[in-house]
Amino acid sequence: MDLEPNKGKNLIVEIQGRKFARYPIKTKLITPEDKDISIIVEEYAKKYLHAGDIVFISEKAVAITQGRAYPIQEVKASWLASFLSRFVTKTPIGIGLGSPETMQLAIEEVGIPRILTAALVGAIGKSFGIRGLFYVIAGHGARSIDGAVPYAIPPYNTYISKGPFQANEVAEHIAQKIHTFVAIVDANDFGINTLGASNGVDGKLVARIIKDNPLGQSDEQTPVGIIREIKDLREMFDRPMAIRQAELKDKEEIIKIVNLLHLDIPDFVWNQEEFVLKQISNKEYFLGEQGGNIIGVMSLSARRNKMNIETLVVKREFQSQGFGTQFIVFAKQFARDRGFDALYAYSFKEYNMTDFYLKKQFKMLDYPGSYKNHQYYCFKAVL
């Protein structure tokens, strides 16, 4: 699978010893003209599905297709909504019900009596230092109201929305259509709630798996994602390769492949027999293989209390097919298993690998290196 995680998000998380991949799926911009979210999910996600996958969908995407998202200027707030919104605590993730317009949607959703009761209980709770009682009493319908935020993808940076209607039923309908499990989630960078799920889905587990909001909440345009439990890292890919530790007999093949990296630099050692033999002996070289073919090679070394990718080469005929990503996934897990909390990579400027590493959730460090007057870049991925 060639799907990449969103910027700043990890592809794999571990929950109680189980590993899960979370693949965000970019779709077209969903609009109120799209009347059935299942059509979009089927078009963009179904082709990637494996048995046992869970498709998770942003509740806002569902709400938009149900006609429950509104330009903020079209929502006319009542005097009660204007009054009550003044007492709502603003949060780091947005205004919540702290605007007259979003409070108006909450009143429409749960009714005036419940909102007034929630406001009274909330006020009493605050006087005792207890926060959040308003939302407990107001319930799911009020909690699911989304306000307009400047970082959302246009035009939804000026929209407010109610939560999806009949989320469980919608999830089950989609599940029947794409033949896998489905969850509808209310997600942001500060918390996750599973609003609806098809039969057989553990909503609490889904919330834990996507706790860091892998779909993002700004302009990613990835309202759909796939959760896949990974028992073997190769299960993540449609064309998996086996990665094994290199042996001395692999020396000639490694040198041949690493020659692809050769630069006209004095003392360029990376393709020299002595250097390659040393790395093989130190158990630092790995080969990727598929169907009897060697796809590429990678060296990983622990130096100065850091795990480093020192060499990474995929043969030209196998490039742009996801094999580099497989090496990176392997390297990250290799580093984690040995207690490292970060993985470093180094690449000469001439290799043009910056975009590759940035897409793999590495950050370019501010200080470039220099070897024999040739600049190289340093990258770091937090694990």
C-alpha positions as CSV (number, residue, x, y, z in Angstrom):
1,M,0.0,0.0,0.0
2,D,1.5,3.4,-1.1
3,L,-0.6,5.5,1.3
4,E,1.5,7.8,3.4
5,P,0.8,9.1,6.9
6,N,-0.1,12.8,7.3
7,K,2.7,15.2,8.2
8,G,3.7,14.9,11.8
9,K,1.8,11.6,12.3
10,N,3.2,8.1,12.7
11,L,1.9,5.3,10.5
12,I,2.1,2.7,13.2
13,V,1.0,2.7,16.9
14,E,1.3,0.0,19.5
15,I,-1.6,-0.7,21.9
16,Q,-1.0,-3.3,24.6
17,G,1.5,-5.1,22.5
18,R,-0.6,-5.0,19.3
19,K,0.6,-3.0,16.3
20,F,-1.8,-1.0,14.1
21,A,-1.2,0.9,10.9
22,R,-3.5,3.9,10.3
23,Y,-3.7,4.9,6.6
24,P,-5.2,8.3,5.8
25,I,-7.0,8.5,2.5
26,K,-7.2,11.7,0.5
27,T,-10.5,12.3,-1.2
28,K,-12.1,14.9,-3.3
29,L,-13.4,17.9,-1.4
30,I,-16.7,16.7,0.1
31,T,-19.5,19.2,-0.3
32,P,-23.3,19.3,0.5
33,E,-23.8,18.2,-3.1
34,D,-22.5,14.7,-2.0
35,K,-25.6,13.1,-0.5
36,D,-24.2,9.7,0.4
37,I,-20.9,9.3,2.3
38,S,-20.9,5.6,1.4
39,I,-20.3,6.5,-2.3
40,I,-17.2,8.4,-1.4
41,V,-15.9,5.8,1.0
42,E,-16.5,3.1,-1.6
43,E,-14.7,5.1,-4.4
44,Y,-11.6,6.1,-2.4
45,A,-11.1,3.4,0.3
46,K,-12.5,0.1,-0.9
47,K,-9.6,-0.6,-3.3
48,Y,-7.1,-0.6,-0.4
49,L,-9.0,-2.9,2.0
50,H,-7.8,-6.1,3.5
51,A,-9.8,-8.6,5.5
52,G,-10.4,-7.3,9.0
53,D,-9.6,-3.7,8.3
54,I,-11.6,-0.9,10.0
55,V,-12.5,2.1,8.0
56,F,-12.8,5.2,10.2
57,I,-14.6,8.4,8.9
58,S,-14.6,11.9,10.1
59,E,-17.9,12.8,11.6
60,K,-17.8,16.2,9.9
61,A,-17.6,14.5,6.5
62,V,-20.7,12.5,7.3
63,A,-22.5,15.6,8.6
64,I,-21.7,17.6,5.5
65,T,-23.3,14.9,3.3
66,Q,-26.4,14.9,5.6
67,G,-26.9,18.7,5.2
68,R,-25.9,19.3,8.8
69,A,-23.0,21.8,8.1
70,Y,-23.8,25.5,7.6
71,P,-22.1,28.7,6.6
72,I,-21.8,30.5,9.9
73,Q,-23.4,33.7,8.4
74,E,-26.6,31.7,7.6
75,V,-27.1,30.6,11.2
76,K,-29.3,33.1,13.1
77,A,-28.6,33.0,16.8
78,S,-31.5,33.5,19.3
79,W,-31.1,35.8,22.3
80,L,-30.8,32.7,24.5
81,A,-27.9,31.3,22.4
82,S,-26.1,34.6,22.5
83,F,-26.6,34.8,26.3
84,L,-25.5,31.3,27.1
85,S,-22.5,31.3,24.8
86,R,-20.9,34.0,27.0
87,F,-20.4,31.5,29.8
88,V,-18.7,28.7,27.8
89,T,-15.0,28.2,28.4
90,K,-13.0,28.5,25.2
91,T,-10.5,25.6,24.6
92,P,-7.2,25.2,22.6
93,I,-9.1,23.3,19.9
94,G,-11.6,25.9,19.1
95,I,-14.6,27.8,20.5
96,G,-16.9,24.8,20.9
97,L,-20.3,26.3,22.0
98,G,-18.6,29.6,22.8
99,S,-20.2,31.4,19.9
100,P,-23.9,32.3,19.6
101,E,-24.1,30.4,16.3
102,T,-22.7,27.1,17.7
103,M,-24.9,27.4,20.8
104,Q,-27.9,27.9,18.5
105,L,-27.1,24.6,16.8
106,A,-26.9,22.9,20.2
107,I,-30.3,24.3,21.2
108,E,-31.8,23.1,18.0
109,E,-30.2,19.7,18.5
110,V,-31.1,18.9,22.2
111,G,-33.8,21.4,23.0
112,I,-34.1,24.5,25.3
113,P,-35.0,22.5,28.5
114,R,-32.0,20.3,28.3
115,I,-29.6,23.2,27.4
116,L,-31.0,25.3,30.4
117,T,-30.6,22.3,32.7
118,A,-27.0,21.7,31.5
119,A,-26.2,25.4,31.9
120,L,-27.5,25.4,35.5
121,V,-25.7,22.2,36.5
122,G,-22.6,23.5,34.7
123,A,-22.6,26.7,36.6
124,I,-23.0,24.9,39.9
125,G,-20.2,22.6,39.0
126,K,-17.9,25.5,38.2
127,S,-18.5,27.0,41.6
128,F,-17.1,23.9,43.1
129,G,-14.2,23.7,40.7
130,I,-15.8,21.0,38.5
131,R,-15.7,21.7,34.8
132,G,-17.4,19.9,31.9
133,L,-20.7,19.1,33.5
134,F,-22.5,21.3,30.9
135,Y,-21.5,18.8,28.2
136,V,-22.3,15.8,30.3
137,I,-25.9,17.0,30.8
138,A,-26.3,18.5,27.3
139,G,-25.2,15.1,25.9
140,H,-23.7,13.8,22.7
141,G,-25.7,16.1,20.4
142,A,-24.2,19.2,22.0
143,R,-20.7,17.8,22.3
144,S,-20.6,17.0,18.6
145,I,-21.2,20.6,17.5
146,D,-18.1,21.9,15.6
147,G,-17.3,25.6,15.3
148,A,-15.6,27.5,12.5
149,V,-11.8,27.4,12.8
150,P,-9.3,29.2,10.6
151,Y,-7.1,26.2,10.0
152,A,-9.8,24.1,8.4
153,I,-9.8,23.5,4.7
154,P,-11.9,26.2,2.9
155,P,-14.8,26.7,2.7
156,Y,-15.2,24.8,6.0
157,N,-13.1,27.4,7.9
158,T,-16.3,29.5,7.8
159,Y,-18.8,26.6,8.5
160,I,-20.2,25.2,11.7
161,S,-21.8,21.8,11.9
162,K,-23.9,19.4,14.0
163,G,-22.9,15.9,14.6
164,P,-23.9,13.2,12.2
165,F,-27.5,11.9,12.4
166,Q,-27.9,8.2,13.2
167,A,-24.1,7.5,13.2
168,N,-24.5,3.8,14.1
169,E,-26.9,3.2,11.2
170,V,-24.7,5.1,8.8
171,A,-21.7,3.1,9.8
172,E,-23.6,-0.2,9.4
173,H,-24.8,0.9,5.9
174,I,-21.3,1.7,4.8
175,A,-20.0,-1.6,6.3
176,Q,-22.5,-3.6,4.3
177,K,-21.5,-1.8,1.1
178,I,-17.7,-2.2,1.4
179,H,-17.7,-5.5,3.4
180,T,-15.6,-4.4,6.3
181,F,-15.9,-2.8,9.7
182,V,-16.7,1.0,9.9
183,A,-16.4,3.6,12.7
184,I,-17.5,7.3,12.6
185,V,-15.3,9.4,14.8
186,D,-15.1,12.8,16.3
187,A,-11.4,13.5,16.2
188,N,-9.1,16.4,16.8
189,D,-5.5,16.7,18.1
190,F,-6.8,16.8,21.7
191,G,-9.2,13.9,21.9
192,I,-11.2,11.2,20.1
193,N,-14.8,10.0,20.4
194,T,-16.3,7.1,18.5
195,L,-19.8,8.4,17.6
196,G,-21.0,5.4,15.6
197,A,-19.8,2.0,14.6
198,S,-20.9,-1.1,12.7
199,N,-21.4,-4.4,14.3
200,G,-18.3,-6.0,15.7
201,V,-16.3,-2.7,16.2
202,D,-14.8,-1.9,19.6
203,G,-15.3,1.8,19.6
204,K,-13.0,2.3,22.6
205,L,-10.2,0.5,20.9
206,V,-10.7,2.6,17.8
207,A,-10.4,5.7,19.9
208,R,-7.2,4.5,21.4
209,I,-5.7,3.6,18.0
210,I,-6.3,7.0,16.5
211,K,-5.7,9.0,19.7
212,D,-3.2,11.3,17.9
213,N,-5.8,12.0,15.1
214,P,-3.9,10.6,12.1
215,L,-6.5,12.2,9.7
216,G,-5.3,15.6,10.8
217,Q,-7.6,18.6,11.3
218,S,-6.5,21.3,8.9
219,D,-6.0,21.2,5.1
220,E,-5.0,17.5,4.7
221,Q,-8.3,16.6,3.0
222,T,-8.1,13.0,4.4
223,P,-11.6,12.5,6.0
224,V,-11.3,8.7,5.7
225,G,-8.7,6.3,7.1
226,I,-8.0,2.6,7.4
227,I,-6.9,0.8,10.6
228,R,-5.1,-2.4,10.0
229,E,-3.6,-4.7,12.7
230,I,-0.1,-5.6,11.8
231,K,1.3,-8.9,12.9
232,D,4.1,-8.8,10.4
233,L,5.4,-5.5,9.0
234,R,5.1,-6.9,5.5
235,E,1.3,-7.0,5.8
236,M,1.3,-3.3,5.4
237,F,2.2,-3.4,1.8
238,D,0.6,-4.7,-1.4
239,R,4.1,-5.8,-2.7
240,P,5.9,-6.8,0.5
241,M,9.6,-7.6,0.5
242,A,11.5,-9.6,3.0
243,I,14.3,-7.7,4.8
244,R,17.1,-9.8,6.2
245,Q,20.5,-9.3,7.8
246,A,23.3,-9.4,5.2
247,E,25.9,-12.1,5.2
248,L,29.5,-12.1,4.0
249,K,28.4,-13.9,0.8
250,D,26.3,-10.8,-0.1
251,K,29.3,-8.5,-0.2
252,E,29.6,-8.3,-4.0
253,E,25.9,-7.6,-4.5
254,I,25.9,-4.9,-1.8
255,I,28.9,-3.2,-3.4
256,K,27.3,-3.3,-6.8
257,I,24.1,-1.6,-5.4
258,V,25.9,0.9,-3.3
259,N,27.9,2.0,-6.3
260,L,24.7,3.7,-7.4
261,L,25.5,6.2,-4.7
262,H,29.1,6.9,-5.7
263,L,30.1,10.6,-5.8
264,D,33.3,12.0,-7.0
265,I,34.5,12.8,-3.5
266,P,38.0,12.0,-2.1
267,D,37.8,9.0,0.3
268,F,34.3,8.1,-0.6
269,V,34.2,4.9,1.5
270,W,30.6,3.7,1.3
271,N,31.2,1.4,-1.7
272,Q,34.6,0.3,-0.6
273,E,35.0,-3.4,0.1
274,E,36.7,-3.0,3.4
275,F,34.0,-0.6,4.7
276,V,31.2,-2.9,3.5
277,L,32.8,-5.9,5.0
278,K,33.1,-4.1,8.3
279,Q,29.4,-3.2,8.3
280,I,28.4,-6.7,7.4
281,S,30.6,-8.1,10.3
282,N,29.0,-5.6,12.6
283,K,25.5,-6.8,11.6
284,E,24.7,-3.3,10.3
285,Y,23.7,-4.2,6.7
286,F,20.3,-5.4,5.6
287,L,19.0,-6.6,2.2
288,G,15.4,-6.3,0.8
289,E,14.3,-9.2,-1.3
290,Q,11.2,-10.1,-3.3
291,G,10.6,-13.1,-5.6
292,G,14.3,-14.0,-5.7
293,N,15.4,-10.4,-6.5
294,I,17.4,-8.1,-4.3
295,I,15.5,-4.9,-4.2
296,G,17.9,-2.7,-2.3
297,V,20.1,-2.4,0.7
298,M,20.3,-0.4,4.0
299,S,22.8,0.0,6.7
300,L,21.7,0.8,10.3
301,S,24.3,1.7,12.9
302,A,24.1,2.7,16.6
303,R,26.7,5.4,17.2
304,R,26.9,8.0,19.9
305,N,23.7,6.7,21.5
306,K,21.8,7.3,18.2
307,M,20.3,4.9,15.7
308,N,21.4,6.0,12.2
309,I,20.5,5.1,8.6
310,E,23.9,5.4,7.0
311,T,23.1,3.9,3.6
312,L,19.8,3.3,1.9
313,V,19.6,2.4,-1.8
314,V,16.9,0.9,-3.9
315,K,17.8,-0.4,-7.4
316,R,16.6,1.9,-10.1
317,E,14.2,-0.6,-11.6
318,F,12.4,-0.9,-8.2
319,Q,12.3,2.7,-7.3
320,S,8.9,4.6,-6.8
321,Q,7.2,1.3,-5.9
322,G,7.0,1.7,-2.1
323,F,10.2,-0.3,-1.3
324,G,11.9,2.7,0.2
325,T,9.0,3.1,2.5
326,Q,9.3,-0.5,3.6
327,F,12.9,0.0,4.5
328,I,12.0,3.1,6.6
329,V,9.2,1.2,8.4
330,F,11.7,-1.6,9.1
331,A,14.3,0.9,10.4
332,K,11.9,2.6,12.7
333,Q,10.8,-0.6,14.2
334,F,14.4,-1.8,14.5
335,A,15.2,1.3,16.4
336,R,12.2,1.1,18.7
337,D,12.9,-2.5,19.5
338,R,16.4,-1.5,20.7
339,G,15.1,1.3,23.0
340,F,15.8,4.3,20.8
341,D,13.2,7.1,20.7
342,A,14.5,8.6,17.5
343,L,15.9,7.5,14.1
344,Y,18.4,9.6,12.2
345,A,19.3,9.6,8.5
346,Y,22.0,11.3,6.5
347,S,22.0,12.1,2.8
348,F,24.4,14.0,0.5
349,K,22.7,17.0,-1.2
350,E,23.3,15.5,-4.6
351,Y,21.0,12.5,-3.8
352,N,17.8,14.8,-3.7
353,M,16.3,12.7,-0.9
354,T,14.8,15.6,1.1
355,D,11.3,15.0,-0.1
356,F,11.5,11.3,0.5
357,Y,12.5,11.7,4.2
358,L,10.1,14.5,4.9
359,K,7.2,12.3,3.6
360,K,8.3,9.6,6.0
361,Q,7.8,11.9,9.0
362,F,11.5,12.9,9.3
363,K,12.4,16.5,10.0
364,M,15.4,18.2,8.5
365,L,17.7,19.4,11.2
366,D,18.9,23.0,11.0
367,Y,22.5,22.1,10.9
368,P,23.7,20.5,7.6
369,G,26.9,18.5,7.7
370,S,30.0,18.6,5.5
371,Y,32.3,15.8,4.3
372,K,35.3,16.6,2.2
373,N,33.6,19.9,1.3
374,H,30.4,18.1,0.2
375,Q,27.2,19.1,2.0
376,Y,24.9,16.5,3.5
377,Y,21.6,16.8,5.2
378,C,20.6,15.4,8.6
379,F,17.1,14.1,9.3
380,K,15.4,13.0,12.5
381,A,12.2,11.0,13.0
382,V,10.8,10.9,16.5
383,L,9.6,7.3,17.2
